[in-house]
Amino acid sequence: MRIMAVDYGDARTGVAISDATGFLTGFTTVVPGRRAEPVAQKIAALMQEHGVEEVVLGFPRNMDGTEGARADLYRAFAALLEEASGLRPVFWDERRTTIEAHDILHAAGKPMKQHRKNVDAVAASLILEGYLTFKRGQSAL
């Protein structure tokens, strides 16, 4: 089962898709766009192209676990994504994913100028990895 993770953003949205087994992150990309509707349509097209059966949307939470200031914006985007794709997104805590993504890019020797175009895809990969790990733990019970 292919699973997609989405790191929704103001100017760029990161996307990561698992391999066919739903075990590892395979494909990653960034969808540029500032308007939610076209971004949701592009992501829905990627879902169809890659045979995605489940979608996970990074959800903003504060460090204390409460919902972040942008929670309503993400709920609205999730509704657009569900309408465009027919799949209801699962919300997944995205705390620190962007910070960790920057750390990964820095450790890989990428110049800060290149972080901007890659950080969202790396953050989506981190969301996907967290969700896949959770699912593996659930199936072990």
WOPETA-V851816 format. One line per field, one symbol per residue. psi: psi as a letter, one per 40 degrees, with the letter a starting at -180 (. if undefined). burial: I if it has 16 or more other C-alpha atoms within 10 Angstrom, else O. A space follows every 50 residues. Layout:
psi: ???
burial: ???
This chain:
psi: hhhhihghiddihihhhiidefdihchiihhiiehdddddddddddddde fheihhhhhhiideeiiidedddddddddddddddehhihhhhehedddd dddddddeehiddeddedddddddddddddddddddddee.
burial: OIIIIIIIIOOIIIIIIIIOOIIIIOOIIIIIIOOIOIIIIIIIOIIOOI OIOIIIIIIIIOOOOOOOOOOOOIOOIIIIIIOIIOIIIOIIIIIOIIOO IIOIIOOOOOOOOOIOOIIIIIIIIIIIIOIIOOOOOOOOO
